[in-house]
Amino acid sequence: MRSAKEKLKNRMVLGRWMAGILACFLVLGTSSLAWGQSADPSGKVSKDSGSSKKKKAQSGKNTAKTKGQPANAKSETFETAMQKLRNAYGRDQNASALVHCKQAIELMPKDLAEDIRFGVMMMCFMLYDKNGQYEEALELGKAMKTMEIPEKQKSGLCFMEATAMTKLHRWEDARQKYRECPGINDQEKAVVESNVAELSMIQGDCKTAVDAYRSSLRHDSKNPHAAFGLAVALSRMEDWKGARRAFLDGVRMDPAFSFLKDAFFEPAAENDYQSGYRMYELGRDREARFFLERYVNSEDRGNYRSLAQKLLLKMDGEPPLLTGTYPVLMDNVRTMAMDEQGRFVAFAGIERDSGEKYSTGIWVVDVREEKAKRVHSIEGQIVTDMAFAGDSTSLRILTPPKRYEVDVAHPEQGYYLYDNPKTSFSMAFSQSARDIIGVGVDGGLTMSPWENPYMLIPLLEIPPETRRLRISYDHQTMVLTTALKTLFVDISHQSIENILAAEFDVEAVAAHPDKKIFALGIHRGVLLVNEKGGIVRMLGTNEPVQALSFNSSGKKLAVLSGQSLEIWDIPDSLFE
């Protein structure tokens, strides 16, 4: 069985980042040697052509044969070792790469430029780290410190030494080492403070960790490592409101949690605490319990067993937000709607035959009976939106040319059919399906009552590339999405209040029926935001969100994620 140290995943990432930069430098620098170019002590490459160098190398070989001793054998052996190193490293064969790297160090020519010599040794340091040989890496680091190298490279070495100390559980040594790293800019200072905060938290000093995380954010206000780390540290001080604010700050910086790709947690069980807390904040209690209980029972946990137990008790006293999950085996779902009782959830999905013809199928899931049925099909038309009328089971369906209405509780009774005005392209319903939002012939946004779609009320101009839109219950705010951004527009002042960038990747929008709250479906969850785009809460999903809908009371939210329908309770306390 592997030890905990061998299973570490690194959260302190700047050392690895610096090593990657130097590794790229190494490959480029040594490949120039392999092609016959030479480097003087200043690091400049000679301007002799590759062909002339080949001739000199060949001349050397001929001379060697005459005298019986190869004049260039050591240099060629070094180059051969470097070529093997590059090949092994490129194939992710770290053990073999380390063998070749150590051989390259032994065979380095005495006149090899200092920067390339340092690059080879830095590569070996990184390979020692990758192979779990941290003590050996630190011994190599001692030799590297005697070299005359630029401040930036000293900084990279310092970071890597601190990371190796962390993996050896030398917490205080690592913390001091990070503080000593020279010649770093503001962004790197942010990472230093974030890593110091991690080490402080490992040692049970959450107050110092909080101060260091906040210092990190002062150096780099967009550092998600620091924001999410601050949330965990505050939660361990039982400052739950402060922890949530910090967590949502992290969501604003990194809504997809992509920082976790480069993250590691130490000791190994710390990963479970971090995951458990994150799932708690995302409203996924089942997953949160799994991670937190595993943390409590782990022998390799840190100092926070009692706090993990407190968080579990806190969850016991709070009603779960995610109340039900149901399979939905539909593809190409464009929109969905939920009735007031939260019993019926309707989906509109494009269905194609073997040729080029298509239709939109309307399916309804009866949550109470856990059954699905097809209630309608519309040939050759795409449904742009659906909504239940008030507190009834009457589903209103919107396509550009026509409107339909069907009672999903009794679909056998047939449906009503209405024409839409040709002067407006119908795009969406307002809440309770009382009004239709469309785009007029002049490109401006219009609103018309369901009962009289020809009474067009102008609203505002919108970008021609608009894909989705939703209007607030009081008709004062419009949310528009394009492929590159999401806009929050104050309709009365015709002004843009906020813009969410492309990384939020908004694929669905729903408006709360009696609050200035919008639900935005993103890559791994739902953002609940106010009329200015400020994030109020995030609900997590396991797959990208395709569609979502509030019921007419706003107490429930239906979310289609992958092929799972999730029903969430939305209490007023969620917005406090």
N, C-alpha and C positions, 0 to 999 in steps of 0.2 A: 504494500500500500504506500502511495506517495505521501510524503510529509506535507504539513500545511504550507511550508515555505515553497515547496515545489508546485503548489497549486495556486500561487498568488496571481492575481490579475492587477496590473499596475494602474493606480489612479494618478500618481504624480508623474505627469506626462512630459514635462519640458526636457528632462534628461534624455528620454527616448527620442524626442523630436530633434534635439541637438545632435544626437548620435546619427539619426537618419540623414541629417544635412551633411555631416562629416563623412558618412558612408558614401553618399553620392559624390562628394569631393574626392574621396579616395579612389572610387572606381574610375572617375575621369582622369585623375592625376596619374595613376599607375598605368592606365591604358596608354597614356602618351609614352610612357617608358617602354611598354611592350611593343609599340610601333617604331621603336628605334630612336625616339627623341630623348634628349638629355635635359636635365634641369640643373641650373647653377644654384649656389646657396641662397640667392635672392628669390628663388622660386620661378625665375623666368625660363621659358622653354626656348632652346636654340632654334634658329630659323633654318637650319639645314634640312633639306628635303628628306623624305622617307627613303627614296631610292639611294641617295648618297650615303645615308646611314647604313642601308643594307650592304653597300659595297664595303664600308669600313668594317662592318661586322664580319663579312666574308673574308676580308683581308686578315682580320684578327684570327679567324679559324685557320687560315693557311699558315700564318706565322706560328700558331700553336702546334700545328702538325710538324713544322720544321724543328722547333725547339723542344717538342715533347711535353710542353706544359701549356694548357689553354689559358690564354691571357684574360678572356672575358667569361670564364666558367662560372665564377661566383655571381656575377650580375645576371647571367642567364638563368641560373638556378633560382635566384630571387624572383625573377620575372615569371618563371614557371610556377613557383609557389603562389604568386599573386594571381596568376591565371586560374589555377585550381581553386583558390579562395573565392574568386569572383564566380566561378561556375557553381561551386557548392552553395554559396550564399544565394545566388539567383534561383536555385532549386529548393531553397528553404531547408537545406541540409546543414543545420547549425553545428552539429557535432563534428562533421567532417570539415566544415569551414574553419572551426576553431583550431583543428590540427594543422591545417595549411597556414593559418594566420600566425601561429606560434613558430612554424618553420620559417615563414617570411621574416619575422622579427630577427631570428637567429642569423639569417642570410642577408640582412640589409647591408648594402655597400656602405663603406665608411663615408664616401662623399655624397651620399643621398641627401637631398635637400631636407632641411629640418621640418618644414611643413608637411612633406609627404611622409617622413619618418613618424611624425606625430599622428598623421591620419591612419597609418597602418596600425599603430598601437591603440588608437581610439577604436578602430574596428575590432581589434582583439578584446578590448574592454567590453564592448557591446556583446560580443559573442560569449565571453565568460558569463555575462549577465543572462543571456538567453539560455545558456546551459546550466544555470543555477549555481555557478561557481563564483559566488560573490566575494569570498575572501581572496581568491586569486585575482579577481578584478581590482580589488583595492590595493593589492601588492603592486600590480602593474601601474596603477594610478600614482603610487609613490615615485616610481621611476620617471613617469611622464612629467611630474611637477618640476623636475630639474631642467627641463628643456626650455629653450627660449622660444616662446610661442606668443601669438597675439592674445590680448585680454579676452576676446570673444571665445577663443578656444579654451582658455582657462576656465571660463564660465561654464562652458559645456561639460568639461571634465568634472567640475565641482558638482554640477547637478547630478551627473551619473554616479559619482561617489556617494552622494546623499541618498540616492535611490537604492544603491546596493546596501547601504547601512540600514535602510528601512526594511529591506527584505531579510536582513540578518536580525531583525527585531532590536536593533540598537537605536531605540527611539530618540533618546536625548542627543546622541552623537549626530544622528541625521538632522535633527532640528537645528543644532548649532552649525552644522555644515552648510545647510541652506542659507542661514543668515550670513555666512562668510563669503558666499559666491560673488566674485568681482564683476565689474563692468557690465551690469545688466540694465536694460531699459525699463520703462514703466510697465509694459505688458509682461515682461519676464519677472518684474517685482511682484506683479499680481499673482503669478504662479508660485513664486517663492512663498508669499504670505498664505496662499491657499494650501500649499503643502505643509507649511508650519502649522497651520490650523488643524490639518488632518492628524499630524503627529501629536499635537496637544490633546486632541480628542481621544486618540488611542490611549494616552496616558491618564485619561480621566479628568482633564482640565478643560471643561467646556467653556468657562468664562474666557480663558486665553484664546481658545478656538474661535469664539464669537468675535473677539476683537481682531484677530488675524484675518478672518473672512471679510469683515467690514473694511479692513485696511486693503485687502486684495481688491475689493469692489471700488475703492477710491482710486486705485491705480488703473483699473480696467472695469468700467461700469457694465460691460457686456460679457463678463466672465461667468458662464453658467455653472462651472465647477464650484465657484465661491458661493453663488446664490443658493444652489441646492444643498451645498455643505452647510451653509448658515442655517437653512431650514432644519436640517437634522440636528445640529448643535442646539438650536433653540428648543426643539422638541424634547431634547434630553434634559433641558432645564425646565421643562414643563410650561414653557411660554408658547402655548398652542396657537394663539392668534398671531404672534410674531412669526412663528414657524410657517404658518400658512401664507402670510404676506411674502416672506422670503421665497417660499416655494412658487408662488404665482409670479414673482419677479423672474425666477428661473425659467418658468414656462414662456414668459414674454421673450426671453433671450433665445430659448431653444425648445420650441414646442414639440419637437419630435424626439427629445432626449438623446440627440445624436452624440452628445458629449460622452455618453456611457461606452461608446466604442473604444475610447482611449482611456477609460477609467479603470482603476483597480482599488480594491478595498483590503485593508490590513488590520487585524488578522483576517484569515480567509472567511470566517463566519460573519464578519462585518458586512459582507455582501448581502447576507440575508436580512440584517437589520435595515440596511439602506433600501433594499427592495420592498420590505414589509412596510416601511414608512411611506415610500412612494405610492404603493398600492392603496394605503389608507387614504392619502390625500386625493387619490384619483377615484375614491368611492368604491373600489373593488375589494370588499371586505374578505371574501373567500380567499383570494390570493394573498391578501395582507396577513391573514391568520396563518396560512401555510408557512410563509417566510418567518414570521415572528415566533411561532411555536418551534420551528426548527432552530432558530437562533437561541431560544431559551434552553433547548435541550443539547446544544452543541458544546463540546469540550474545548473548542477553539475560539470561543467568543471573547469579546473584550470585557469592559467593565460595566456593561449596561444591561445585565440580565433583569434586574429589578425594574428598570425603566421599560424594557420590552413587555414585561408582565403588566405594568401600569397601562401601557398603550392597549394591550389586549382587554383589560378591564374597562378602559374608556370606550372601546368599541362595543363591549357588551351593553353599555348604557345608552348607545345611540342606535336608532332604527336604521337598517340598511337602506341605502339609496337604490341599489340595483335589486329589483324585486323579482325579475323573471327573465329567462332566456329561452328562445324557441328557434328551431331550425327553419330556415327559409331557403328553399332550393330554387332560387330564381336568379337569372342573369340579366344584365342590362337594365337594372331598376333605375328609373329616372326620377320618380317622386313617390311619396307615401303620405298617408293621413291616418289619424287616430280619432275615434269618436270620444264623446265627453266622458263616458264611463270607463274608458280604457279597455273595453272588451274587444272591439273590432279595429284591426289595423289593415288598411288597404294599400296595395302596391300596384304600380303601373310599370310593366316591363315590356320591352320590345321583343317580339317573337317573329322569326323569319322562317319561311318555308325553304324548300330545296332550291328555289329560283331566287329572283330579286324581290319578290313581294314580301311585305312585312305587315304586321298588325301590332297593336298594343293590347296586351292582355291585362285585365283588371282582376287581381286576386285579393281575397280577404282572409286574414287569419283571425279565427275566433279564439282569443286567448283563454277564455273560460273553458271552452270545450277542447282546446288544443287541436283544432282542425282547420284546414285550409280549403277554400273553394274558389272556383273561377266564377265571377259574377257578370262579366261583360267582356266583349272584345270589339275593338275598333279597327276596321280595316284601313290600311294606308295612311294612318294618322299617328302623330306623336303627341302624347299627353304632356303638356307643359306643367300642369299642377293639378292637385286634388285637395279637397277639404270637406269635412262634414259640416252640414248646416246646423249651427247652434248646438243644442243638446240632443239632436235627433240622430237616427241612423241613416239619414239621407245623405248620400255621397255625391258631391258635385265634382264633375270632371271637366277639365278645360283643355281644349285643343285650339290651334290657331283659327280654324274655320268654324268650329261648332262647340256647343256646350251640351253636356249630358247630365242627367240626374237619375240615380238609382238607389233604392232602399236595400242596403246590403243585408238586412235581416230577412228581407223577402224579395230576393232578386227575381223570383219566378213571376212577379207582378209586372215585369217589364221596366222600361225606362222612358224618361222624357228627353226630347231632343230640341235644341234651339240653335238658331244661326247666330254667329258673331258678326259684328260690323266689319266690312272689308277695309275700313279706314284705319283699323288698329290691329296690331298683332298681339293677341292675348298671351301673356307670359305667366301671371301669378294671381292668386287670390289674396285678399286681405284676410284677417282673422275671421273665423266663422263663415267664411265664403260669402260675405255680404257684398263685397266689391271686387271688381276685376281690374288688375293693373295690366296695361298694355303699352305698346310702342306705336305712336301715330305715324302717319305717312311722312311727316317732317322730321322723324327721329326723336321727337320729344316723348316723355313718359306721360301717360294719361291714366285716369281712373274713372270707372263707370259702375253704376249699381248693377247687381245681378239681374234685377227685374227690368232694367232699362239700359242695356249695353250701348245704345246709341247716344246716350247723354255723356259725352266725353269731357272730363274735367282735366285741364292741363296741370301737370305737376312740376316737372323740371327736365332739363336736357340730360342725357346720359351718354356714356361712351358707347360707340357702335359695337365694340367687342364684348359688351355685357353678356354674361352667360346665365347668371341667376340674380334674383332680386327678392327682397322682402321689405314690407312697410310695417312700421310699428303700429300698435293698436290705436294710438292717438293721431296717426297720419302725419307725424311731425318728423320722423326719421326714416330714411331709406338706406338699406344695405345693398350694395351692388358688388358682384364679383366678376372679375375678368381672369384671364389665364395668369396674369402677373401680379394682381393686387386685389384687395378688398377695400371698398370705400364706404365710409359712414357719412351720409349727407344729411344736413339740416335742411329740410324741404322749405320751411318758411323763409329762411335767410339765403337759400340757394348756395350754401357753403359746405365745403368738405371739412368735417370735424376730425377725421383720423383716417389713416391709410395703413392697412396691414400688408406687409411685403409678401413676396411669393413663397417664402419658406413656410408660411402658415398653411399653404396649400388647401384653401377652403373649397370643399367639394359639395357642401350642402348648407342651407340656411333655413332657420325657422324663427318666427317671431312669437314672443310670449303674448297671450291674449289680453292681459291687463297690467303688464309691467313693461318698462322700457328696457327689456332684456331680449337679446338675440342668442340663439344657439347656432354655433358654427361647427360643422363637421370637418375635421382635419384628419391628418394621417393616422394618428393613434389616439383619437378621442374626440370629445366635444368641448368646445370652449363656450362658457356662458359669459357674455359680455354685455356692458351697458350701451347706451345710445351713442357714446363717444368711442366705443371700441375697447374700453378698459376691461381687463379680464377679472371677472368676479369669482369664477370657479372653473375647474377642469374636471371632466368625467372621463375616465380612461376606457379605451377599447383595445381589443387584441388585434384588430384589423382596421384598415382605412374605412372611414365612414362614407357610405354611399348616399344615404337619405335619412332624414329625421323629421319629427313632427311633434308639437305639443298637442295635448287634447284641449278642448275648448275652455276648460277651467284653469289650465296651466299647471295643474298639480302633477301631471305625468308627462314624460317625454319618451317617445318611441325612437329607437336608433337602429338602423340597419348597418351592420358592420360585417363585412365578408358575407357569409351565409347564415348569420345569426341575428335574430331580432331580439333586442334588449329593451325591457321596460324599466324606466327609472322613475322613482318618486322625486318630485321637485318641491320640497317644503319651502315656505317663506324664509325659514331660518338659513337657507342656503345662500341668501343674498345679504345677510347681515354682516 
